[in-house]
């Protein structure tokens, strides 16, 4: 007898005496699967992770570009500001060697404004940082970037709209601004530039310029060469490409007649009451028409270290938009 067969017979009681030359198949594996049928790998192992971070686009912040002057006034402990407005006075009298008539003087008014200080926080944990690090994300850096953008977005908003409840106004809602005029009626109906042809749109801008000259009442020299800014929404600006029968568009006409004109778009000019357009004289006799101002820009407070996390406050302060000569801003609503 084969030694192997004899061993099996003696140890396990297997009787193979009747088949001394039999061949055997190994049957120790299960004939059917207990686990789910699968021949693949983890999907994660074949997933590509883009190393470049794609950032979500945000609305542009254009207030400082429109006004052309962003300045610091006071500091973060300043609670109010007073801006002096001086008007010269005087009268003359007939000359006489012994006459003492005629006087010259000045009158001063004080315009009050209040600042607004605001804040935001960034925070992150040690485990959070490590997990984000697996995806090659600089999480602390992203948090800090978010805090800067959050503060600056609010700052830009105050430059346009001010802060409710304070003597802090914006470029679009300062109470000293003159009421906006209406666009001319278009041949196609309505006043919207979308329904107008090139000549009608140009005439609206010309009417805005005429309103600006009228508001100045001859006090200052406003001419076609005066540096001015035309501020409007992006949707309104697309109509400036409309051409007339001579294949000349509105932009060409503006450049020819107002060579010092600057055009800037901002989303804030698409208001709930319709599209707004402002024509602003940048400065006159060395005085800016308006300035956007802040008390503090990005004050980073001490980082607080907790048991396994970090937290930091950042703050800024704003004066909104300070308009020194509101009559040098003309507005048109409903284009």
Phi and psi in degrees as GROMACS dihedral restraints (atoms count N, CA, C in turn):
[ dihedral_restraints ]
;  ai    aj    ak    al  type     phi  dphi    fc
    3     4     5     6     1   -60.3    20    10
    4     5     6     7     1   135.1    20    10
    6     7     8     9     1   -57.3    20    10
    7     8     9    10     1   -37.3    20    10
    9    10    11    12     1   -66.5    20    10
   10    11    12    13     1   -46.6    20    10
   12    13    14    15     1   -63.6    20    10
   13    14    15    16     1   -38.9    20    10
   15    16    17    18     1   -64.9    20    10
   16    17    18    19     1   -38.1    20    10
   18    19    20    21     1   -65.2    20    10
   19    20    21    22     1   -42.8    20    10
   21    22    23    24     1   -62.8    20    10
   22    23    24    25     1   -39.3    20    10
   24    25    26    27     1   -66.5    20    10
   25    26    27    28     1   -40.8    20    10
   27    28    29    30     1   -74.8    20    10
   28    29    30    31     1   -39.7    20    10
   30    31    32    33     1   -83.1    20    10
   31    32    33    34     1   -41.3    20    10
   33    34    35    36     1  -113.1    20    10
   34    35    36    37     1    -1.1    20    10
   36    37    38    39     1    73.8    20    10
   37    38    39    40     1    26.1    20    10
   39    40    41    42     1   -85.0    20    10
   40    41    42    43     1   123.1    20    10
   42    43    44    45     1   -98.2    20    10
   43    44    45    46     1   101.4    20    10
   45    46    47    48     1  -114.3    20    10
   46    47    48    49     1    23.1    20    10
   48    49    50    51     1   -67.0    20    10
   49    50    51    52     1   -28.8    20    10
   51    52    53    54     1   -78.4    20    10
   52    53    54    55     1    -9.4    20    10
   54    55    56    57     1  -137.6    20    10
   55    56    57    58     1    69.6    20    10
   57    58    59    60     1   -64.9    20    10
   58    59    60    61     1   -23.5    20    10
   60    61    62    63     1  -109.0    20    10
   61    62    63    64     1    17.7    20    10
   63    64    65    66     1   -69.3    20    10
   64    65    66    67     1   147.2    20    10
   66    67    68    69     1  -102.6    20    10
   67    68    69    70     1   143.6    20    10
   69    70    71    72     1  -123.2    20    10
   70    71    72    73     1   145.1    20    10
   72    73    74    75     1  -104.8    20    10
   73    74    75    76     1   141.5    20    10
   75    76    77    78     1   -73.0    20    10
   76    77    78    79     1   123.2    20    10
   78    79    80    81     1  -121.5    20    10
   79    80    81    82     1    27.5    20    10
   81    82    83    84     1   -77.5    20    10
   82    83    84    85     1   -22.7    20    10
   84    85    86    87     1   -79.8    20    10
   85    86    87    88     1   153.5    20    10
   87    88    89    90     1   -67.5    20    10
   88    89    90    91     1   138.3    20    10
   90    91    92    93     1   -71.8    20    10
   91    92    93    94     1   -21.3    20    10
   93    94    95    96     1  -127.0    20    10
   94    95    96    97     1   155.7    20    10
   96    97    98    99     1   -77.1    20    10
   97    98    99   100     1   137.5    20    10
   99   100   101   102     1   -87.8    20    10
  100   101   102   103     1   -38.2    20    10
  102   103   104   105     1   -82.4    20    10
  103   104   105   106     1   163.6    20    10
  105   106   107   108     1   -67.5    20    10
  106   107   108   109     1   142.6    20    10
  108   109   110   111     1   -67.0    20    10
  109   110   111   112     1   127.5    20    10
  111   112   113   114     1  -161.5    20    10
  112   113   114   115     1   140.3    20    10
  114   115   116   117     1  -129.3    20    10
  115   116   117   118     1    14.3    20    10
  117   118   119   120     1  -104.8    20    10
  118   119   120   121     1  -168.2    20    10
  120   121   122   123     1  -123.9    20    10
  121   122   123   124     1   174.0    20    10
  123   124   125   126     1   -61.2    20    10
  124   125   126   127     1   131.6    20    10
  126   127   128   129     1   -59.1    20    10
  127   128   129   130     1   -31.5    20    10
  129   130   131   132     1   -58.5    20    10
  130   131   132   133     1   -33.1    20    10
  132   133   134   135     1   -69.4    20    10
  133   134   135   136     1   -20.0    20    10
  135   136   137   138     1  -113.1    20    10
  136   137   138   139     1    19.6    20    10
  138   139   140   141     1   -93.8    20    10
  139   140   141   142     1   130.3    20    10
  141   142   143   144     1   -91.0    20    10
  142   143   144   145     1   131.8    20    10
  144   145   146   147     1  -111.2    20    10
  145   146   147   148     1   117.4    20    10
  147   148   149   150     1   -66.9    20    10
  148   149   150   151     1   122.9    20    10
  150   151   152   153     1   -72.5    20    10
  151   152   153   154     1   -22.6    20    10
  153   154   155   156     1   -86.8    20    10
  154   155   156   157     1   127.9    20    10
  156   157   158   159     1   -79.6    20    10
  157   158   159   160     1   126.7    20    10
  159   160   161   162     1   -93.9    20    10
  160   161   162   163     1   118.3    20    10
  162   163   164   165     1   -94.5    20    10
  163   164   165   166     1   141.6    20    10
  165   166   167   168     1   -71.2    20    10
  166   167   168   169     1   133.9    20    10
  168   169   170   171     1   -73.3    20    10
  169   170   171   172     1   141.8    20    10
  171   172   173   174     1  -118.2    20    10
  172   173   174   175     1   157.4    20    10
  174   175   176   177     1   -61.9    20    10
  175   176   177   178     1   140.2    20    10
  177   178   179   180     1   -66.5    20    10
  178   179   180   181     1   153.1    20    10
  180   181   182   183     1  -109.9    20    10
  181   182   183   184     1   104.4    20    10
  183   184   185   186     1  -115.4    20    10
  184   185   186   187     1     0.8    20    10
  186   187   188   189     1   -57.8    20    10
  187   188   189   190     1   -47.3    20    10
  189   190   191   192     1   -64.4    20    10
  190   191   192   193     1   -34.6    20    10
  192   193   194   195     1   -69.9    20    10
  193   194   195   196     1   -37.0    20    10
  195   196   197   198     1   -67.6    20    10
  196   197   198   199     1   -49.4    20    10
  198   199   200   201     1   -71.9    20    10
  199   200   201   202     1   -34.6    20    10
  201   202   203   204     1    82.1    20    10
  202   203   204   205     1     9.1    20    10
  204   205   206   207     1  -154.3    20    10
  205   206   207   208     1   109.6    20    10
  207   208   209   210     1  -117.1    20    10
  208   209   210   211     1   120.8    20    10
  210   211   212   213     1  -132.3    20    10
  211   212   213   214     1   157.9    20    10
  213   214   215   216     1   -95.2    20    10
  214   215   216   217     1   131.3    20    10
  216   217   218   219     1  -132.4    20    10
  217   218   219   220     1   122.6    20    10
  219   220   221   222     1    72.2    20    10
  220   221   222   223     1  -156.3    20    10
  222   223   224   225     1  -146.9    20    10
  223   224   225   226     1  -168.6    20    10
  225   226   227   228     1   -75.8    20    10
  226   227   228   229     1    -6.0    20    10
  228   229   230   231     1  -102.2    20    10
  229   230   231   232     1    -0.8    20    10
  231   232   233   234     1   -69.3    20    10
  232   233   234   235     1   134.1    20    10
  234   235   236   237     1  -108.3    20    10
  235   236   237   238     1   -16.3    20    10
  237   238   239   240     1  -162.4    20    10
  238   239   240   241     1   167.0    20    10
  240   241   242   243     1  -141.8    20    10
  241   242   243   244     1   146.5    20    10
  243   244   245   246     1  -125.5    20    10
  244   245   246   247     1   126.2    20    10
  246   247   248   249     1  -110.6    20    10
  247   248   249   250     1   117.6    20    10
  249   250   251   252     1   -78.4    20    10
  250   251   252   253     1   133.9    20    10
  252   253   254   255     1  -117.0    20    10
  253   254   255   256     1   116.5    20    10
  255   256   257   258     1  -107.5    20    10
  256   257   258   259     1   130.5    20    10
  258   259   260   261     1  -120.4    20    10
  259   260   261   262     1   126.0    20    10
  261   262   263   264     1   -75.4    20    10
  262   263   264   265     1   146.3    20    10
  264   265   266   267     1  -127.9    20    10
  265   266   267   268     1   163.6    20    10
  267   268   269   270     1   165.3    20    10
  268   269   270   271     1   160.6    20    10
  270   271   272   273     1  -148.3    20    10
  271   272   273   274     1   154.5    20    10
  273   274   275   276     1  -112.5    20    10
  274   275   276   277     1   166.2    20    10
  276   277   278   279     1  -142.8    20    10
  277   278   279   280     1   159.2    20    10
  279   280   281   282     1   -60.4    20    10
  280   281   282   283     1   141.6    20    10
  282   283   284   285     1   -75.7    20    10
  283   284   285   286     1   142.5    20    10
  285   286   287   288     1  -153.4    20    10
  286   287   288   289     1   141.6    20    10
  288   289   290   291     1   -55.1    20    10
  289   290   291   292     1   -32.4    20    10
  291   292   293   294     1  -113.1    20    10
  292   293   294   295     1     8.6    20    10
  294   295   296   297     1   -82.1    20    10
  295   296   297   298     1   144.3    20    10
  297   298   299   300     1  -126.5    20    10
  298   299   300   301     1    30.0    20    10
  300   301   302   303     1   -86.0    20    10
  301   302   303   304     1   164.5    20    10
  303   304   305   306     1    94.1    20    10
  304   305   306   307     1   130.8    20    10
  306   307   308   309     1  -143.4    20    10
  307   308   309   310     1   148.3    20    10
  309   310   311   312     1  -127.5    20    10
  310   311   312   313     1   140.8    20    10
  312   313   314   315     1  -158.9    20    10
  313   314   315   316     1  -156.6    20    10
  315   316   317   318     1  -152.5    20    10
  316   317   318   319     1   151.3    20    10
  318   319   320   321     1  -121.4    20    10
  319   320   321   322     1   134.2    20    10
  321   322   323   324     1  -118.2    20    10
  322   323   324   325     1   129.5    20    10
  324   325   326   327     1  -112.7    20    10
  325   326   327   328     1   152.3    20    10
  327   328   329   330     1  -118.1    20    10
  328   329   330   331     1   122.7    20    10
  330   331   332   333     1  -100.1    20    10
  331   332   333   334     1   119.6    20    10
  333   334   335   336     1   -92.2    20    10
  334   335   336   337     1   142.4    20    10
  336   337   338   339     1  -139.4    20    10
  337   338   339   340     1   152.1    20    10
  339   340   341   342     1  -119.9    20    10
  340   341   342   343     1   141.0    20    10
  342   343   344   345     1   -87.6    20    10
  343   344   345   346     1   166.5    20    10
  345   346   347   348     1  -133.8    20    10
  346   347   348   349     1   125.3    20    10
  348   349   350   351     1  -107.8    20    10
  349   350   351   352     1   136.2    20    10
  351   352   353   354     1  -138.9    20    10
  352   353   354   355     1   167.9    20    10
  354   355   356   357     1  -148.2    20    10
  355   356   357   358     1   166.1    20    10
  357   358   359   360     1  -152.0    20    10
  358   359   360   361     1   163.9    20    10
  360   361   362   363     1  -121.0    20    10
  361   362   363   364     1   148.7    20    10
  363   364   365   366     1  -119.9    20    10
  364   365   366   367     1   144.3    20    10
  366   367   368   369     1  -153.5    20    10
  367   368   369   370     1   148.6    20    10
  369   370   371   372     1  -157.6    20    10
  370   371   372   373     1   154.8    20    10
  372   373   374   375     1  -109.3    20    10
  373   374   375   376     1   162.3    20    10
  375   376   377   378     1   -64.3    20    10
  376   377   378   379     1   -45.6    20    10
  378   379   380   381     1   -65.6    20    10
  379   380   381   382     1   -38.9    20    10
  381   382   383   384     1   -59.6    20    10
  382   383   384   385     1   -44.7    20    10
  384   385   386   387     1   -61.5    20    10
  385   386   387   388     1   -43.3    20    10
  387   388   389   390     1   -65.9    20    10
  388   389   390   391     1   -40.1    20    10
  390   391   392   393     1   -65.4    20    10
  391   392   393   394     1   -43.6    20    10
  393   394   395   396     1   -66.8    20    10
  394   395   396   397     1   -29.2    20    10
  396   397   398   399     1   -64.0    20    10
  397   398   399   400     1   -28.6    20    10
  399   400   401   402     1   -61.1    20    10
  400   401   402   403     1   -31.1    20    10
  402   403   404   405     1   -93.4    20    10
  403   404   405   406     1    12.6    20    10
  405   406   407   408     1    61.0    20    10
  406   407   408   409     1    35.8    20    10
  408   409   410   411     1  -104.3    20    10
  409   410   411   412     1   126.5    20    10
  411   412   413   414     1   -80.1    20    10
  412   413   414   415     1    85.4    20    10
  414   415   416   417     1   -68.3    20    10
  415   416   417   418     1   -40.9    20    10
  417   418   419   420     1   -62.7    20    10
  418   419   420   421     1   -40.1    20    10
  420   421   422   423     1   -65.2    20    10
  421   422   423   424     1   -39.8    20    10
  423   424   425   426     1   -65.4    20    10
  424   425   426   427     1   -37.9    20    10
  426   427   428   429     1   -64.1    20    10
  427   428   429   430     1   -43.9    20    10
  429   430   431   432     1   -66.0    20    10
  430   431   432   433     1   -39.9    20    10
  432   433   434   435     1   -62.1    20    10
  433   434   435   436     1   -41.4    20    10
  435   436   437   438     1   -62.2    20    10
  436   437   438   439     1   -38.7    20    10
  438   439   440   441     1   -66.5    20    10
  439   440   441   442     1   -39.5    20    10
  441   442   443   444     1   -65.2    20    10
  442   443   444   445     1   -45.3    20    10
  444   445   446   447     1   -65.1    20    10
  445   446   447   448     1   -41.4    20    10
  447   448   449   450     1   -59.3    20    10
  448   449   450   451     1   -46.4    20    10
  450   451   452   453     1   -64.3    20    10
  451   452   453   454     1   -44.5    20    10
  453   454   455   456     1   -70.6    20    10
  454   455   456   457     1   -32.3    20    10
  456   457   458   459     1   -64.0    20    10
  457   458   459   460     1   -42.8    20    10
  459   460   461   462     1   -67.1    20    10
  460   461   462   463     1   -39.6    20    10
  462   463   464   465     1   -58.4    20    10
  463   464   465   466     1   -46.7    20    10
  465   466   467   468     1   -62.0    20    10
  466   467   468   469     1   -37.7    20    10
  468   469   470   471     1   -63.2    20    10
  469   470   471   472     1   -40.3    20    10
  471   472   473   474     1   -68.8    20    10
  472   473   474   475     1   -29.8    20    10
  474   475   476   477     1   -63.5    20    10
  475   476   477   478     1   -31.4    20    10
  477   478   479   480     1   -90.5    20    10
  478   479   480   481     1   -39.4    20    10
  480   481   482   483     1  -123.6    20    10
  481   482   483   484     1    -2.6    20    10
  483   484   485   486     1    68.7    20    10
  484   485   486   487     1  -159.8    20    10
  486   487   488   489     1  -132.6    20    10
  487   488   489   490     1   125.1    20    10
  489   490   491   492     1   -64.0    20    10
  490   491   492   493     1   137.8    20    10
  492   493   494   495     1    92.1    20    10
  493   494   495   496     1    -4.9    20    10
  495   496   497   498     1  -124.0    20    10
  496   497   498   499     1   161.0    20    10
  498   499   500   501     1   -80.6    20    10
  499   500   501   502     1    68.4    20    10
  501   502   503   504     1  -145.2    20    10
  502   503   504   505     1   108.2    20    10
  504   505   506   507     1  -120.1    20    10
  505   506   507   508     1   166.5    20    10
  507   508   509   510     1  -114.2    20    10
  508   509   510   511     1   176.9    20    10
  510   511   512   513     1   -63.8    20    10
  511   512   513   514     1   -24.6    20    10
  513   514   515   516     1   -98.5    20    10
  514   515   516   517     1   -16.5    20    10
  516   517   518   519     1  -132.3    20    10
  517   518   519   520     1    16.9    20    10
  519   520   521   522     1   -62.5    20    10
  520   521   522   523     1   129.8    20    10
  522   523   524   525     1   -64.1    20    10
  523   524   525   526     1   -15.2    20    10
  525   526   527   528     1   -82.5    20    10
  526   527   528   529     1   -10.0    20    10
  528   529   530   531     1   -68.8    20    10
  529   530   531   532     1   145.2    20    10
  531   532   533   534     1   -74.2    20    10
  532   533   534   535     1   153.6    20    10
  534   535   536   537     1   -63.8    20    10
  535   536   537   538     1   142.4    20    10
  537   538   539   540     1   -69.3    20    10
  538   539   540   541     1   145.8    20    10
  540   541   542   543     1   -87.7    20    10
  541   542   543   544     1   167.2    20    10
  543   544   545   546     1   -99.6    20    10
  544   545   546   547     1   148.0    20    10
  546   547   548   549     1   -66.5    20    10
  547   548   549   550     1   160.2    20    10
  549   550   551   552     1   -72.3    20    10
  550   551   552   553     1   149.4    20    10
  552   553   554   555     1   -67.8    20    10
  553   554   555   556     1   135.2    20    10
  555   556   557   558     1   -90.3    20    10
  556   557   558   559     1   153.6    20    10
  558   559   560   561     1   -61.2    20    10
  559   560   561   562     1   -32.7    20    10
  561   562   563   564     1   -80.0    20    10
  562   563   564   565     1    -5.8    20    10
  564   565   566   567     1   108.1    20    10
  565   566   567   568     1   141.4    20    10
  567   568   569   570     1    78.6    20    10
  568   569   570   571     1  -173.7    20    10
  570   571   572   573     1  -116.7    20    10
  571   572   573   574     1    -5.0    20    10
  573   574   575   576     1   -65.6    20    10
  574   575   576   577     1   140.7    20    10
  576   577   578   579     1   -63.9    20    10
  577   578   579   580     1   -24.3    20    10
  579   580   581   582     1   -63.3    20    10
  580   581   582   583     1   -26.2    20    10
  582   583   584   585     1   -96.4    20    10
  583   584   585   586     1     1.1    20    10
  585   586   587   588     1  -101.8    20    10
  586   587   588   589     1   160.2    20    10
  588   589   590   591     1   -97.3    20    10
  589   590   591   592     1   174.0    20    10
  591   592   593   594     1   -56.2    20    10
  592   593   594   595     1   -45.3    20    10
  594   595   596   597     1   -64.4    20    10
  595   596   597   598     1   -39.2    20    10
  597   598   599   600     1   -65.9    20    10
  598   599   600   601     1   -39.0    20    10
  600   601   602   603     1   -67.2    20    10
  601   602   603   604     1   -43.4    20    10
  603   604   605   606     1   -61.3    20    10
  604   605   606   607     1   -40.6    20    10
  606   607   608   609     1   -64.1    20    10
  607   608   609   610     1   -32.3    20    10
  609   610   611   612     1   -64.4    20    10
  610   611   612   613     1   -44.1    20    10
  612   613   614   615     1   -67.3    20    10
  613   614   615   616     1   -36.2    20    10
  615   616   617   618     1   -64.5    20    10
  616   617   618   619     1   -39.1    20    10
  618   619   620   621     1   -64.0    20    10
  619   620   621   622     1   -34.3    20    10
  621   622   623   624     1   -66.9    20    10
  622   623   624   625     1   -39.4    20    10
  624   625   626   627     1   -65.7    20    10
  625   626   627   628     1   -41.7    20    10
  627   628   629   630     1   -63.3    20    10
  628   629   630   631     1   -36.9    20    10
  630   631   632   633     1   -64.5    20    10
  631   632   633   634     1   -38.3    20    10
  633   634   635   636     1   -63.4    20    10
  634   635   636   637     1   -44.2    20    10
  636   637   638   639     1   -64.3    20    10
  637   638   639   640     1   -40.6    20    10
  639   640   641   642     1   -64.7    20    10
  640   641   642   643     1   -40.8    20    10
  642   643   644   645     1   -64.2    20    10
  643   644   645   646     1   -33.4    20    10
  645   646   647   648     1   -73.2    20    10
  646   647   648   649     1   -19.9    20    10
  648   649   650   651     1    55.9    20    10
  649   650   651   652     1    32.8    20    10
  651   652   653   654     1    76.1    20    10
  652   653   654   655     1     5.4    20    10
  654   655   656   657     1   -70.1    20    10
  655   656   657   658     1   -37.1    20    10
  657   658   659   660     1  -127.4    20    10
  658   659   660   661     1   159.5    20    10
  660   661   662   663     1   -86.3    20    10
  661   662   663   664     1   106.5    20    10
  663   664   665   666     1  -113.9    20    10
  664   665   666   667     1   116.8    20    10
  666   667   668   669     1  -128.7    20    10
  667   668   669   670     1   179.2    20    10
  669   670   671   672     1   -64.1    20    10
  670   671   672   673     1   -24.2    20    10
  672   673   674   675     1   -89.2    20    10
  673   674   675   676     1     0.2    20    10
  675   676   677   678     1   -70.8    20    10
  676   677   678   679     1   129.0    20    10
  678   679   680   681     1   -61.2    20    10
  679   680   681   682     1   120.4    20    10
  681   682   683   684     1  -135.2    20    10
  682   683   684   685     1   161.0    20    10
  684   685   686   687     1  -124.3    20    10
  685   686   687   688     1   128.0    20    10
  687   688   689   690     1  -100.8    20    10
  688   689   690   691     1   111.8    20    10
  690   691   692   693     1  -108.8    20    10
  691   692   693   694     1   130.4    20    10
  693   694   695   696     1  -157.9    20    10
  694   695   696   697     1   173.8    20    10
  696   697   698   699     1   -79.2    20    10
  697   698   699   700     1   162.1    20    10
  699   700   701   702     1   -64.4    20    10
  700   701   702   703     1   -37.7    20    10
  702   703   704   705     1   -66.5    20    10
  703   704   705   706     1   -36.6    20    10
  705   706   707   708     1   -68.0    20    10
  706   707   708   709     1   -36.3    20    10
  708   709   710   711     1   -66.4    20    10
  709   710   711   712     1   -25.5    20    10
  711   712   713   714     1   -63.9    20    10
  712   713   714   715     1   -26.6    20    10
  714   715   716   717     1   -74.4    20    10
  715   716   717   718     1   -12.9    20    10
  717   718   719   720     1   -71.9    20    10
  718   719   720   721     1    -9.8    20    10
  720   721   722   723     1   -89.8    20    10
  721   722   723   724     1    -2.3    20    10
  723   724   725   726     1   -67.0    20    10
  724   725   726   727     1   140.6    20    10
  726   727   728   729     1  -110.1    20    10
  727   728   729   730     1   156.6    20    10
  729   730   731   732     1   -94.8    20    10
  730   731   732   733     1  -170.3    20    10
  732   733   734   735     1   -67.3    20    10
  733   734   735   736     1   -14.0    20    10
  735   736   737   738     1   -99.8    20    10
  736   737   738   739     1    14.1    20    10
  738   739   740   741     1    61.3    20    10
  739   740   741   742     1    33.2    20    10
  741   742   743   744     1  -110.8    20    10
  742   743   744   745     1   123.8    20    10
  744   745   746   747     1   -90.1    20    10
  745   746   747   748     1   174.6    20    10
  747   748   749   750     1   -62.6    20    10
  748   749   750   751     1   -38.8    20    10
  750   751   752   753     1   -60.3    20    10
  751   752   753   754     1   -41.4    20    10
  753   754   755   756     1   -61.4    20    10
  754   755   756   757     1   -41.8    20    10
  756   757   758   759     1   -65.6    20    10
  757   758   759   760     1   -40.1    20    10
  759   760   761   762     1   -65.9    20    10
  760   761   762   763     1   -41.7    20    10
  762   763   764   765     1   -65.8    20    10
  763   764   765   766     1   -34.0    20    10
  765   766   767   768     1   -73.6    20    10
  766   767   768   769     1   -36.4    20    10
  768   769   770   771     1   -98.2    20    10
  769   770   771   772     1   -21.6    20    10
  771   772   773   774     1  -133.5    20    10
  772   773   774   775     1    73.1    20    10
  774   775   776   777     1   -62.8    20    10
  775   776   777   778     1   -21.9    20    10
  777   778   779   780     1   -97.2    20    10
  778   779   780   781     1    12.4    20    10
  780   781   782   783     1   -80.5    20    10
  781   782   783   784     1   134.5    20    10
  783   784   785   786     1  -112.7    20    10
  784   785   786   787     1   136.0    20    10
  786   787   788   789     1  -112.5    20    10
  787   788   789   790     1   125.9    20    10
  789   790   791   792     1  -131.9    20    10
  790   791   792   793     1   134.3    20    10
  792   793   794   795     1  -105.0    20    10
  793   794   795   796     1   149.1    20    10
  795   796   797   798     1  -151.9    20    10
  796   797   798   799     1   141.0    20    10
  798   799   800   801     1   -64.1    20    10
  799   800   801   802     1   -22.9    20    10
  801   802   803   804     1   -65.4    20    10
  802   803   804   805     1   -17.1    20    10
  804   805   806   807     1   -81.0    20    10
  805   806   807   808     1    -7.1    20    10
  807   808   809   810     1   -90.1    20    10
  808   809   810   811     1    86.9    20    10
  810   811   812   813     1   -92.0    20    10
  811   812   813   814     1   169.8    20    10
  813   814   815   816     1   -68.2    20    10
  814   815   816   817     1   -19.8    20    10
  816   817   818   819     1   -92.4    20    10
  817   818   819   820     1     0.5    20    10
  819   820   821   822     1   123.6    20    10
  820   821   822   823     1   172.8    20    10
  822   823   824   825     1   -73.0    20    10
  823   824   825   826     1   131.1    20    10
  825   826   827   828     1  -105.5    20    10
  826   827   828   829     1   145.4    20    10
  828   829   830   831     1  -128.4    20    10
  829   830   831   832     1   136.1    20    10
  831   832   833   834     1  -121.8    20    10
  832   833   834   835     1   135.8    20    10
  834   835   836   837     1  -112.6    20    10
  835   836   837   838     1   116.9    20    10
  837   838   839   840     1  -119.7    20    10
  838   839   840   841     1   127.2    20    10
  840   841   842   843     1   -76.9    20    10
  841   842   843   844     1   121.2    20    10
  843   844   845   846     1   -61.1    20    10
  844   845   846   847     1   -48.3    20    10
  846   847   848   849     1  -159.1    20    10
  847   848   849   850     1   159.0    20    10
  849   850   851   852     1  -144.9    20    10
  850   851   852   853     1   127.3    20    10
  852   853   854   855     1    54.5    20    10
  853   854   855   856     1    41.3    20    10
  855   856   857   858     1    81.2    20    10
  856   857   858   859     1    -1.7    20    10
  858   859   860   861     1  -108.0    20    10
  859   860   861   862     1   124.0    20    10
  861   862   863   864     1   -64.0    20    10
  862   863   864   865     1   141.3    20    10
  864   865   866   867     1   -66.1    20    10
  865   866   867   868     1   -38.0    20    10
  867   868   869   870     1  -153.7    20    10
  868   869   870   871     1   157.2    20    10
  870   871   872   873     1  -138.0    20    10
  871   872   873   874     1   141.8    20    10
  873   874   875   876     1   -95.1    20    10
  874   875   876   877     1   137.6    20    10
  876   877   878   879     1  -137.1    20    10
  877   878   879   880     1   154.5    20    10
  879   880   881   882     1  -136.6    20    10
  880   881   882   883     1   157.6    20    10
  882   883   884   885     1   -93.4    20    10
  883   884   885   886     1   -34.3    20    10
  885   886   887   888     1  -153.3    20    10
  886   887   888   889     1   140.8    20    10
  888   889   890   891     1  -119.0    20    10
  889   890   891   892     1   118.1    20    10
  891   892   893   894     1    53.3    20    10
  892   893   894   895     1    67.9    20    10
  894   895   896   897     1   -84.2    20    10
  895   896   897   898     1   112.9    20    10
  897   898   899   900     1   -91.9    20    10
  898   899   900   901     1   115.6    20    10
  900   901   902   903     1   -83.6    20    10
  901   902   903   904     1   167.8    20    10
  903   904   905   906     1   -58.0    20    10
  904   905   906   907     1   141.5    20    10
  906   907   908   909     1   -76.8    20    10
  907   908   909   910     1   129.9    20    10
  909   910   911   912     1   -96.2    20    10
  910   911   912   913     1   122.4    20    10
  912   913   914   915     1   -99.5    20    10
  913   914   915   916     1   118.8    20    10
  915   916   917   918     1   -98.1    20    10
  916   917   918   919     1  -169.5    20    10
  918   919   920   921     1   -57.9    20    10
  919   920   921   922     1   -45.3    20    10
  921   922   923   924     1  -145.5    20    10
  922   923   924   925     1    31.3    20    10
  924   925   926   927     1  -151.6    20    10
  925   926   927   928     1   169.1    20    10
  927   928   929   930     1  -134.6    20    10
  928   929   930   931     1   149.9    20    10
  930   931   932   933     1  -147.5    20    10
  931   932   933   934     1   139.4    20    10
  933   934   935   936     1  -145.2    20    10
  934   935   936   937     1   137.9    20    10
  936   937   938   939     1   -98.4    20    10
  937   938   939   940     1   142.1    20    10
  939   940   941   942     1  -130.0    20    10
  940   941   942   943     1   143.7    20    10
  942   943   944   945     1  -140.7    20    10
  943   944   945   946     1   159.8    20    10
  945   946   947   948     1  -145.5    20    10
  946   947   948   949     1   168.2    20    10
  948   949   950   951     1  -138.0    20    10
  949   950   951   952     1   147.7    20    10
  951   952   953   954     1  -135.3    20    10
  952   953   954   955     1   149.9    20    10
  954   955   956   957     1  -107.4    20    10
  955   956   957   958     1    -0.7    20    10
  957   958   959   960     1    72.1    20    10
  958   959   960   961     1  -145.3    20    10
  960   961   962   963     1  -108.6    20    10
  961   962   963   964     1   123.7    20    10
  963   964   965   966     1   -99.7    20    10
  964   965   966   967     1   112.0    20    10
  966   967   968   969     1   -97.9    20    10
  967   968   969   970     1   114.2    20    10
  969   970   971   972     1   -84.8    20    10
  970   971   972   973     1   -35.0    20    10
  972   973   974   975     1  -132.5    20    10
  973   974   975   976     1    83.1    20    10
  975   976   977   978     1   -63.8    20    10
  976   977   978   979     1   -23.6    20    10
  978   979   980   981     1   -71.4    20    10
  979   980   981   982     1    -8.6    20    10
  981   982   983   984     1   -94.0    20    10
  982   983   984   985     1    17.0    20    10
  984   985   986   987     1  -125.7    20    10
  985   986   987   988     1   120.1    20    10
  987   988   989   990     1  -110.7    20    10
  988   989   990   991     1   143.9    20    10
  990   991   992   993     1  -127.2    20    10
  991   992   993   994     1   150.6    20    10
  993   994   995   996     1  -138.1    20    10
  994   995   996   997     1   129.5    20    10
  996   997   998   999     1  -119.2    20    10
  997   998   999  1000     1   133.5    20    10
  999  1000  1001  1002     1   106.1    20    10
 1000  1001  1002  1003     1    19.2    20    10
